[in-house]
Amino acid sequence: MSTELSKTFDPAEIEQRWYAHWEENGLFRPERLDAEPFTIVNPPPNVTGSLHIGHALDNTLQDVVIRYERLRGKDALWVVGTDHAGIATQMVVERQLEAQQDKRTNYSREDFVDKVWKWKEESGGQITRQLRRLGCSMDWSREQFTMDEHFSNAVLKTFVNLYNDGLIYRDKRLVNWDPKLKTAISDLEVETTDVKGGFWHFKYPLADGVTTSEGKDYLVVATTRPETMLADMAVAVHPDDERYKSVVGKDILQPITGRRFKVIADEHADPELGSGCVKITPGHDFNDFEVGKRAGMKAGEMLNMLDAEASVCQTADGLVPEEFLGMHRFKRDGVDGARELVVARMKELGFLIPHVTKDKDGERVEHDAEPRTIATPFGDRGGVVIEPWLTDQWYVDAEKLAKAPIEAVKDGTIEIVPKSWEKTFFNWMENIQPWCVSRQLWWGHRIPAWYGPEKGIDGAVTVGRQGGEVAASYTNPQAFVAMTEKEAIEKAKEYYGADTQIRISDRVRLPLANVVYISRDDDVLDTWFSSALWPFATLGWPGDTYQPVRPELVEGPHFTSGSAEKEKDGASTGSARTDLDVREGGWEENPNLLSKHYPNDLLISGFDILFFWDARMMMQGMHLTGKAPWPRLYLHGLVRAADGAKMSKSKGNVVDPLGLIDQYGADALRFFMSAMESQGRDIKMDERRVEGYRNFATKLWNATRFCQSNGIGASTSIAAPAATQAVNKWIIGEVVETKDALEQAMADLRFDAAANTIYHFVWDRFCDWYIELIKGNFDEETRAVAGWALDQILVMLHPFMPFITEELWSKQGNRPDYPLITAKWPDPRAEVDADAKAEIDWLIALTSAVRTAKNELGIAPGSKLEAYCPSPSALGRKVVEENAAAIERLARLTPVHFAEAPGGAAMQVAAGEDAFIVPLEGVIDIDAEKARLTKAMEASAKEAKSLEGRLGNANFVERAKPEAVDKARADLAHHTAEIERLETALARLG
């Protein structure tokens, strides 16, 4: 028995109710322990995050897939969790402290970390609540966090394994250094912004009376960062530059420091750019670092002139003048920085070459620098200019780890969809650089390494200053990498000798007689390092005998019996999992979890994290488990503003997905995301489309109410009911074709094709035509077929619009034991009836043609018109004779004559091979209608000509705003189509 639907479709009410029902009853992972697995993992959002439009797209696509596979009877597991987000989370807590006139350094590391955990429990995870609003059917009973104990153990195990395999090492290299946060950051956390700056030109004198081939005793170098010359170590010229071949290998001087270094030959210097000479500061520029290495400089010998806060410190050779020490690199708060002082001193010494312009009177004007707009890197969180900084960090040998993923993509073990991303993937992976995995933070996975002094070396501890504070460090530290402190002590004893006492210290300390202190690395690991383990650590790796459980997140009861696939009234039961044997400590035994669900089946990801996350999961997964983490990687585009611009808070064009859900419902937003997701293309936000899909949901709601009012309820079989009438055979065939097309689209990961397939079936075929065709003919067969067809719609539409479909499913029949979320995917067990399809399609074509012609000629839709078909086809004659009542009701044609039409004005319409003539004498004023159509056509022709002229003007196309050009093109397309329509209408009148 069906339950009457309310007259109004209210998304908010049903969304909250149904999500609670699904989650409380464990329906996101029903008991299907023997079923074929299907596994995906969500890209874990930052625990500090909130749902943005990119999350909405990414998680909608994943939910479409997981609901689809669940309906197909798979043991569908969608792993969910959040990332601890080292920098972001630490900043949130530090800001809270700042608001209380407090700061992190007032606390011990342990106390501060405790505060972060407290924040996480009280305020973190807002985004997981918002994912529920989107309808994400994740297995919340197993929600993960990258700082959970089991996951942390996996992270430490990975570090130790890679270290023992020679794939993690400590090295001195340049990193992206954020002077505000005082940590290295990844490339993804660097934002490049155009900043107005200067381009300074200076003379560097050649030493020992050496001159160039042109007789000059100096070389000219240019820079946008004059402060870095305090750490210059070379000047480079191109090896083929004839102007400077005579001075290669000769000494040159830096005027302020007096440092003497070589002129070197390197292809990095461009003979066509400026003077062709480039000053080389290997300790503060990524390109210069590589030049320095090629010139034989070791990283430990490269000079560093800035401390962790980007203030000038003394270089190793002691040549930085004292007046610079302690100065910030830039001017701030009105006080000159090192940049300004370097320029001033070079100018005083006569080594600044001014930039010369002319004023409005033509007089010569000298400037210290040439104005330049410079692409400048900023930290996305610290908000200050990033400094390439030479420092000791931990690195992963990414080049070696990249080999297996490269081969996996080449041989098809991993398929990247769309394939166009493969070239980018190979280009990056084949030129990959060492991966810096250490971060100077307190919140995160602390690096499992302890340091002691080098054995048998005097002066093993160096005392110096760092960041304005006295600090001790090991000159050549000996690292002991281990899972635990106990293991580290054992390794230290092996190194220093069994008789040596090993003590743990929180700082570097001088060794005593027979006592050596070792201290743990203060740094933590990059969050991308831990999230790279997500596909398998979330399933219990490195063991296969346990899995984490978060029982506090599952409030409702769990079903403890019921088959995984029990057919009943056209659906399968779906009880909750029975393996939730929650034990003390929040662990359970399930030896099959990792082996069953790893490798995962698919990863859906934004293309922007292809290298930061996707590729690193490939590298870690293949090295640590011997298997690719998934066979397919789907990369979707970005959601952009309506004009195609990238969304940003500064532009004010950010769209809040929660606001769209409030206004239109989650189903409408989800369907928009799915329908607009076309492989390899970005999505332009269009709120009108979201509103349109809300209207689509309302149409389905009303169609179901219509069915209920005519005694059409839930189906009683999975297979299509027996049908004798053409219209019922036709709709069964339409279901079969829709199901096949939908399955093909899902197999190809064509979300747009899948969404549009079900959309057109629901709107065009079922609501617009089938319901119209069966009106007034609700016999037993038709009710059975209509109820079955509506059930198939609800199942096929469910992955895209889960809330409204579950509500309609429940109201169509009393079936609480098998909610739609765990129903069975359509299995019509029927073929397309070609004859029935031809008949109904012919009838639809005739009706559509008549309605279009009436609209074009201004004839009232309800007007009944007489029609003539002189030479009907066999199909046309059959349909007309057997469906006269339907043709009168739908096409408003009556009677229809199989004879020649009388003379006079008439319109012509066609259906299949048949042409119909509809007399218009007495129906409309023919002359007036011709005049109206002609006037409208002339107006459109005039406007089209004007638009063609505008778009043919190169100045307009190149200089006008892009949105103005797009609008002109759209208007031209509209008027061109209108001219064609009006010409057709006039032709109908003869």
N, C-alpha and C positions, 0 to 999 in steps of 0.2 A: 504494500500500500504506500502510495506517495503521500508526502506531507506538503500541504499547500505553501508555496513560496509567498513571501511578502511582496507587495506591489513594487517596492523600491529596492534596488540593489545598493547595499551599504557595505563597501569593502572593509572599513575599519572594524565593524562589529564581527564579521566572519573571520577576518585575519587573526585577530587576537585569540578567538575561541578555538579555531582549528589548529593553530600552531601549538597552543598549550596541550591540546588533545594528542597531537602527534608525538610531542616530546615526552609527555608524562606517561604515555603507553609504549615507549620504546620503539616507535614505528620507523624511526630513521635507520635502524638496522634490525629488521625482523629476523627471527630465527630461521636461518637457512644454512646451517652448518655444512651440509653436504652439497650445497649448490655451487655452481661455477662462480668464482670470485670476480668482482670488479672493484678496483680500488683507485681512488684519486686522493690527492692531498691538497689542501688549500695553501697558497702562498701565505705563510703566517703573518698577519698584519702586526704592526707595532702595538704593544700593550698600551701605549699612550695614545693610539690613534682613534679616529672617529670615521664613520663611513663617508667616503667621498664617491664621486660619480665613477671613478675608475674601479673602486672596490665593487660598486654595484654591477658594472659590466662583467668583471672577472668572475665574481661569485654567482651571478645569474647563469652564465654559460656553464659553470661547473654543476650547478644545481639542475639545469636542464638535462645534462648528461647522466647524473647520478639517479635522478627520478626516472628517466627513461630506462636505464639498466635495471633499476629495482622493479619496475613494472614488467620487465622481461624475465623476471624470476631469478636474477643474479643475487649472490651474497654481496650486496653493494655496500662498500665501506667508504665513507668520505671522512678522512682524517682532518680534524680541526684543531686549531690551537693558535697561540700568539707568540710573538717574538719578544724577547726581553728588551730589545732596542737600546743597547748600551748608552749611547750618547743622549738620545732623546729622553730616556727615562731619568738618567742622572740629572739632566738639565731641569726637568720638571721639579724634582725634589730640591735641587739647589735654589730654584726660584722661590719655592715655598719658604726655604730658610731665609733667603734675602728679604722676603716680605716681612719676616719677623726680626729683621736686623741681625741675622745669624748667617753663618757660612759653614761649608763642608769641613774646612780645615780645623774647625773647633771641635771636631769629633774624631775618634779613632776610625779606622777603616771599617772595623766590624760594626761599630755603632751606626755609622752612616748607612752601611748596607742594610742594617736592621730597619732603618727609617724607610729605605726604598721598598723593602718587602711590605712594610706596613702600608705605604701608599698603594702598592700593587693590590693588596687585599681590600683596601677601602675604596679606591678610585679607579684602579686599572681595569681593563677589559670592557670598557664602554662599547667598543666596537663589536664585541661578541653579542651583546644585547641587540645591537642594531642589525647585525646579520640575521638575527631571528626575524626581525621586522620585514626583511627582504624575502623571507620564506626559505632560507637555506636549510636543507635537510641533512645537516651534519650529525655525526655520531657524538653528541655532546657528552655522553656518558664516559667517553674516552678523551675528553679535551686535554690537550697538551700545552705545556709552557716550556720554552727552551731553557729555563733555569730549574725545571723540576729535577729531582735528584737522579732519576734514571737517565734523563737526557744529559745532565751535566756529566755523569759517569761516561756516557757515550762520547761526549766531546773530549774529555780528558784522555780516554782510550785512543781516540783518533789522533790526537796530538802526539801521544807517546808512540803509537804505531808508526806514524809518518816520520817521526824523529829517528826511530830505530831503523827505518827503511832508507834513511838518508834523504828524505824528501822534505824535511823541515830543518832549517838552519838559521843561525843568527848572523846578521851581516850589517855592515854600515853602508847605507844607501840613502838616496834622496827620497823623501816622502812628502805628501801633501800635509803640511803642518798648519793646524789652526791655532794661532797664538792666543786666542781668547780662551778656547777650551783646553789648550795645552795638550793636544793629542794629535796623532796621525789620523787622517780620515781617508775614506775610499774615494775613488773618482766619482762615484754616484752622488757623494755628498758635497761635491764641488759644483757651484753654479757660476757660469761665465757671464759677466755683465760688461757692457761697453762703458768705459769711464774716460772722461776727458783728462788727458795727461800731457806729457811733453816728451820730446825726442832731443836729447842733448848730444853735442859733438865735442870731443876732446882730443887733445894731442897727447900721445904717449912718446916720450923721447927715447930714441935708440941709444944704447950704451956704447962706450968705447970708440966714439967717433964714427960709427957705422952710418952709412947713408943708403937710401934707396937708389934704384937705377935712375930716378928723376932728380937725385941729389938732395933729397930731403932727409933731415936728421930725426925725423919723427914719423909715426904712423897715426892716422886719424881713426878713432873708434867712436861709435855712436851707441847710445843706450837709452832705454826708457826707465832704467833703474840705477841711477848713478851711485846710490849708496852702496851697491854691491861691489864697487871697485875696491873697497877696503879689503876684499878677499880675492881679488884677481890673481890668477896663477899662470896666465899665458895670453898671447894674442894670436889668433888663428887667421891664416890667409889660405886661399885656394891653391892647391899644388900646381895648377896650370896658369896661375896669374903671373904673367911676365913681369909685372911691376914690382913684385916682392920676392922673386926667387932668390935674389942676392942676399936677402936678410933672413931667410928661413934658417933657423938654428942659432941666430944671433940673440944677444940679450937685449931686453927692453926694460924700461923702468916705469913703475907706477908712481906718479909724482908725489902723492900725499904720503903713502906708506914708505916710499923708497925701496919697495920690494923689487928685486931683480928677477926676471923670469924670461922664458924663451919665446921667440916667434916660432910658431909651429905651422905645419901645412896640414890642412884638413878640409875635406870637401864640404863640411858644414858652412864654411865661409862662401858667400855668394859674390862672385866678382862684379855682378851687375847691380848689387844692392849697396848703395852708399859708397864708401871708400873701398869696400871689399875686405876690410879688416874687422874682426870681431873679437872683443875682449872676452876672455874665458874665465868664468867663475864657477868651477865645477861643484862647489859646495852649496850653491844657491840657484841652480838652473838645471832643469832636466836635460836639455840638449848639451849644455856645457859639461855635465857629468859624463855623458857618453864620449864627448870629445876628449875629456881628460883621461878617461880609461884608454882610449885609442892611443893617446900620447904616452902611455906608460905610467900614469899616476895611479897609485893605489888609493882606495876609498879612505883608508886611515890617514893618508897624507894630505887629503884635500882640506882646505881651510874653511872653518866655520866662523862667521863674524857676528852671528846673532844667537841670543839665548832663547829659551822656550817661550818668552813673552815678546819676541821680536825686538829686543833692545840690543844695542851693540855690545859685544863682549870681546875680549882680547883673543886674537888668533894664536895658533900654536907657535908661530914664529915671533910673536910679541911685537909686531911692527905697526899695529893700529895706534895712532896717536892718542894719548890719554884723554884729550878733550872730547873724543867721540864716545868713550866708554860709558855705558849706562844710558845713552841717548836712545829714544825710540826710533825705529826706522823711518817713520813718517811724522809730519807735523800734526800735532793734536793739541786741542785746547789753546790754540794760538801760539804754542811754543814750537819753534823750529825743531825738526828732527834731523837724523843723520843725512837724509837726502839733501836737505837745504844747506847743511854745513859743508858737505862734500862739494856741491856746486860752487858755494862761496869760496872755498879754499882753492879749487881749481881755477876759478876766475882770478883770484888774487895772484896766483902763481903764473898766470898768463897762458894757461893750457885750455881754457874754454874757448871754443870757436862759436861766436854768436850766430844766431839765426837772423838774417837781414830781410826786412820788408820795407815797403815805402808807405808813407802816410798819404792822406788825401791830397796833399800838396806836392807829392812826388819826392818828398825828402826821405833820406835813408834813416831807418829805425832799426836798432839792434835789440834783439831779445836773447835771453839766456837759452831758450829752447824753442824748437819748432812745435806748435800745437799738434797733438795727435789724439785720436780716439783709440783707446787701447782695450782689447778684450782682456778683462782682468778676472782671475779666479777668486771667488768668495766662498767661504764655508756656508752651507745652507742653514746651519743652526747657529754657529757663532756670529755670523754676519760680518766678519772682517776678512781682509785680503789674505788669501792662503799664501804661505811662504814655503817654497821648496827648501827643505831643511835636511841637512846631513845628520843622521842619527842612527843609533843601533836599534834594529827591530828584528822581529822574527819573520821569516819568509818561507813560503811554500814553493817548492820547485814546480811551478805550474806547467813549465814546458814539458816535463816528463809526464805529469799527470794528464796533460791534454792529448797525448798520443792515442790513448784508447778511445776516448770520445770521438776524435777525428775519424778514426777508422770505422767506428760504429755508425756514424752518419754516412760515411762513404759507402759502406757495404749494406746499408739499409736496416741494420739492427735498430737504429733510431731513425724515425721518419720525422722531419721537421715540416710542419704545415702552417702556412703555405711554403712551398718549396723555395720560393724566391729568397727566403732568409738564409738558405744554406751558404750562399756566397759570402754573406756578411759573417756568418758563423766561422767558416774556414779562414777568412782573412784575419779575424781576431785571434782564433785559437792557434793558427800557425805562426803568429807573431807575438804570442803571449809573453808578458813580462813576469818576473817573480812577483808573487802575491804577498803583500805585506799584511800579516794577520794579527799583529799586536797593536793594542790601543792603550793610551795612557789614562785609564779610567779606574774607578773603584767598583763600578757596577758591571758585572759580567762574569764570564768564566775565567778565573784567574789562571794564568799560564802555569802549568805544572813543571816549573823549572826552579831549581835552587842553585845559588852561585856561591862559590868559594874562591880563594886566591889560587893562582897557578902554583903548583907544587914546586918547591925548591927555588923560587925566584925571589930575590930581595926586591923591595919596593913594589910588592904586588898590589898594594893599596895606594891610590892616589887621592889626595885631598884637593878640592878645587871649589869653584863657585858655579852654581847653576840656578838661573832664575833669581839671582840676587841673594841666594842662600848658600852657606857652606855645605858642601856635600862630599862624601867619600865614595869612591868607586874602585872596583878592581881593575887594575891596569890591563890584565888579560884574564878575565874571569873564566873559571872552569864551571861548566854547567852540568847539573845532575837532573836529568829529566825523568820523572817518575810519577806514578799514579797517586802515591801517598807520601807524606812526610817520612814515614818509616822506611819506605823503599829508597827515598832520597838519601837518608842517613846511611843506609847499607851501601849504596853506590859510592858515597863519599868515603866511607871506610875502606872500600876496595882501592880507591884512588890514593888516599893519604896514608894508608897503612892501618892494619888492624889495631895497633896500639894507640892510635890517635883518637882522642875524644872528639866527637862531632856534636856541636851544639847549634840549635836553631836560634837565629837572631832576627829581629825585625829591621835591622839595618846592617850596613857593611861595617865590620869590626876587624881590627888588626888581630892576627893569630897570636896566641900565647904559647908558652911551652907545652907541647903535646896536646894543645887544644886548638881546634879550627872551628870557626863560626861559618855557617852557611845561612844565607838569607834567600827567601823566596822572591821571585820576580814580582814586581809590583803591578805589572801590566796585565790587562785582560785581553781576551781574543776578540777579534772582529766578529760582529754578529753574523756576517755572511759565512764565516767559518762553521758556526754551529748550525745555521739554517741549511747548510749544504747536506746535512745528515738527515733532513726532515723525512724523506721517503722511507727510511728504514729504521732510524732511531726511534721514531714514533711507534714502531711495531715491535720494539723490544730488543733491537740490535744493541750490543754485540751477542747477547744470548738469544735463545729461541724458546725460553721456558717461562717467560713472564710478560705481562702487559700492564700498563698503568690504568687505573680506574679512578674516575672522579665521581663517586656516588652521590656527593652532595648536590651535584647538578641535575640529578634525576630524581624528582620528587614523587612521581607517580608509581603505581605498582607495575610489575613486569609480568607478562603472561609466562606461564611455565610449561605450557603444552600446546599442541596444535601442529599440524604438518606445515611444511614450508610451501607446498604447492597443492592445495586442496580445492578442487573446482566445486563451486557452489553458486548456482544462479548467475553464472557468467563471470565469476571472480575467484580469485585465490585468497586464502586466508593469509594473514601476515602477523603472526604473533611476535612479541618482543624477544630479545635474546635471553637464553637461559644460562649463558656462560659468565654471567655477572656474579661470580662467586667472590664477593668482596671480603678481603681478609685484612687482618691488622696491618697497618702500614700502607693500605691502599693498593695492594698488588693481588693479582690472581694468576693462576697457572693456565696457560693455553699454549701448549707446545707447537700448535699449528699456525699461530697468527702470522709470524714473520715468513715462514715458508709458504703460507697460503697467499698472503697479500703483498709479498715482494717478489719480483718487481711489481710496481704499480702498473695500471693499464694505460694511463694517460696523464699528461700534465697540461693544464691550461694556464697560460701566463701572459702578461704583457710583454711586448717585444723589448721594452726598455730595461728589463732585468734578465735578458737572455744571457749576458755574461756574468752578471753579479750573482745570480742565483742558479739559473737553469744549467749553465755550463759547469758550474762548480758542483752541482749535484751529480752531473755525469762523471766528473773527475773523481769525486770522493766515492760515489756509489760503485763505480767500476773497479777502483783500486781496493776498496775495503770489503766488498762483497763478491767481486768477480762478475757482477751482472749489471747491465744497464738499468737505471732506476725505472724506466718506462720505455715502451716501444714507440710511443708517439708523443711529440711535443707540439702543442697548438699555440701559436703566438697571435694574439689579437692586437688591434690598434688602440689608439687613444680616443677618449671621448672629448671632442672639441666643442667650442662655442658654436652657436648657430652660423656665424660668419666664417668658420673654419679656423679661427685663432685658437691658440693654446690657452686653456683656462689658467688663470692665476688670480690670486687675491688682489695683487696690485692693479690688475686691469678691471677688477670688479665684475668679472664674467663667470665666476664659479657658480655652478649649479648644485644645490643641496638635494641629494636623492631622497632624504627623509621628508623634505618639503613636498617633493613630487608624490611620494607615497601618501602623505597626509591629504593631498589634493585629489589624486586620481586613483590611489590604491596601488599596492605592490604588484598585482598582476599586470596592470597596464604598463608600469615601468619595466618590468621583466620582459614583457612581450616586445616593447620598443627596443630594448637592448638586443634581444634575439633577432628580431626582424631586420635590424640595421647592421648586424655584425656580418660583414662580407669579408672574406679572407683577404688579408693584406691591406685593408683600408681603414682609415680612421672614421669614427662616427661623428656626424654633426648633430649636436643637441637640437631637438625640435620639439618643444613642449606641445605644439599642436598635434604632433603624431602621438604623443603619450595620451593626450586627451582623446584622440581618435580610437586608441586601443581601449580606453575606458568605455567609449561608446560601443565598441565591439563586445566587451564583456556584458554591457547592458542589453545588447541585442540578443546574446545567447540566453541571458536571464529571462528576457521576455518571451523568447521562443520556447523555453522550458515551461514557463507559466502557461503558454498557449497549449502546449502538449498536455499538461496536467488538466487543463480545463476541458479537454476532449478525451479524457480517460486514458491517456498514454503514460505509462509508468515504466518502472525498471524492466530490463530484459530478464529473461529466465534462461538464457543460454549464451554460451560463448560463440557458438556457430551461428551464422545468419539464419533467421527463420525461413521456412518455406514460403515462396512468393509466386503468385500467378499473374499479378497485374504488372504491366510494363513499368509504371512509375515506381513500384516497390523493387522490382528487379534492377531498375536503373540506380536507385540510391544504394542498394547493396553493392553494385558494381563500382559506384563512386567511392564507397568506403574501401573496397579492395584496392583501387588505384591510389587513393590517398595514403593508405597504409604503406603500400610499396614505395611510393615516392618519398614519404616521410622517412622510412627506414634507410633508403638510399642516401638521402640528405644527411642523416645522422652518421651513417657509415663514412661519408666523405667529410664530416665535420663542417657542413654547410648550414650553419645555424639560420642564416637568412632564408635559404631555400626551404628548410624544415618549417620555420614559422609561417612563411607565406603559403606553403602548401596547406597547412591546417586552417589558416585564416580564410583562404578562398573557399575551401570546402565548407567551412561553417557558415560563412556569410553568404556566399554566392549560391552554392549548391543546396545546402540544407535549409537555411533560413529563408532565402529569397525565392527559391524555386520549389523545393520539395514540399515545404509547408503550404505554399500557395497551390501546388498541384493537388494535394490531398484534401484541401478544405472541402467539407461537405461529403467526404467519403471515408468516414472513420469506421470501417468495418473491422472485424477481428484481425484479419491479415495485416491491414494497414497499421493498426495500433501496435501489433507485435513488431513489425518492421521498423516503425518510427521510434518505438522505445529502444529497440536494439541499436539503431543508427545513432540515437542521441547518446546512449551509453558509450559507443565507440568514439564519439566526439569527445566526451569527457575524459576518457582514458588517453587518447592521443594528444589532447590539448593540455593535459595535466602537467607535464614537465615544464610547460611555459607559463601556465596560469593555474598554479596549484590550489589557491584558496577558493576561487569561484567554482572550480570543477569539483572539489571535494564537497562543497556545500550543496551543489546541485545533485551530485551523486547520492548524498545522504537523503535528500528530500524526495528523490525519485522513487525510492523504495526503502524498506526496512532491512538494512543489511549491516548492522553494527559490527559483525564479526570479520568483515572484510572491507575496511575503508578503502577508498579509491587509491590512496598512496601505496597500498600493497595489492591492488587488483591485478588481473592478468592482462597482459598486452593483447590487443585484438588478434583473433585467429578466426576470420570469417568462414573458412572452409567453403568458399564459394568462388565462382568464376565470374568474370564480367560477361553479362548477356549482351552480345553485340546488337541484336535486333532491338532490344529494349533501349539500349543506349542511343541507337540511331533515331528511334521514335521520339524519345524525350528531348534529345538535343535538337531535333528538327522543330519540335514544338516551342522550345525555349528560343531558338533562333527567330522564329516567326514573331513571337511575342515581343522580343527585344527590338526587332526591326520596326514593328508598328509603333512601339512606344517612342523610339528615337525619331521616327519621321513625324509623329504628332508633335513632339517637343520642338523640332526644327521649324514646323509650319504654324506653330501657335494654336494647335487644335487641342481642345480640352481633353485630358487623359481619359475621362469617363465616356466620351462620345462613342457610340456604337456606329460602326461603318460597315457598308456592304463591300464584299471583295470578290474578285474574279481571278480564276486561275485557268487559262485556256488549255494548257497542256500539262496536267499534273503528272509527276513521277508516281511510280507505284507506292513509294514510301509516303509521299505527300498525300495521295488519295486515302491511304490507309489511316494516317494520323487524323486527317480532317474528319473522316467518317466515324472513327472510333472515339474522337475527343471533341466533338462539336461543342459540348457544354463547357469544356475547359477553355477552348479557343474563344468562346463568347465571353467567358468570365475573365480571362487573363489578357487576351489580345483585343478584346472588344470588337471582334469581327463577326458579323452575323447578318444575313446568311453568307456562306461562302459558296460561290458558283463555280463549277468546272465548265466554264463557257467563255466566249469572247466578251470583253467588256464593252459597254456602250461608249460612243465618242464623247469628247469633252475633256476638260482639265481633270487630271488624276495624279495620284502619287503611286510610285512603284516601290514595293518592298520584296525582299527575297528571303527564302529559308531553304538551305541546301541547294538543290538544283532547280527549285521551283520559284517562279516569279509571280507575284500577285499585283493586280491593278486595283486601286481603291479610288473610285470616282469622288471628286471633291465639289461638284456642282451643288450649290446650296449649303455646303458645309462651311466654307470660308469664302471671303471676298478675294478672289484670285488676284485681281489687279492690285488691290491694296497690299496683299501679302507679298507680291513680287516687289512692289515699291519699297516695302519695309526691309525686305531681305537685301535688296540692292543697295539701299542707303547704308545699312549696317556693314555690308561688305566693302563699300567704298571707304567708309570711316576706318575700318581695320586696315585696308590697303594703304591709306594715307599714313597711318601711324607706323605700319611696317616699313614703309619707304624711309620715313624719318629715322627710325631705329637702325635700319641698314646703313644709312649715311653716317650716323653717329659711331656705330661699331666699325665702320670702314675707315674711320679717322684714327690714325696711329697715335696722335696726341691724346685723344680721349682714352683709348685702351691702355696706354702706358702710364698716363698721369692721374687718371681718375682713381678714386678709391675702389678697391677690388669689389666691394659689395655693390657699388654703383654699376660697374661693368657687368657683374652677374645679373643684376636686376634688368638691365637693358637686354641682355641675351634672353632672359626668361620672358620678358614682355614680347620680344620679337617672335619667340617660339609660340606664344599664346596667340598673337595676331595672325601668324601664318596658318596655324591650325583652324582659327576662326574663319579665315577666308575659305579654306577647303570645305568646312562645314556648311557655310552659306552657299557656296557654289553647288554643293550636293543638294541642298534644299531647293534652290532655284531649278535645278535640273529635274527634280521631282515634279515641279509644276508644269514642265513642258515649255 
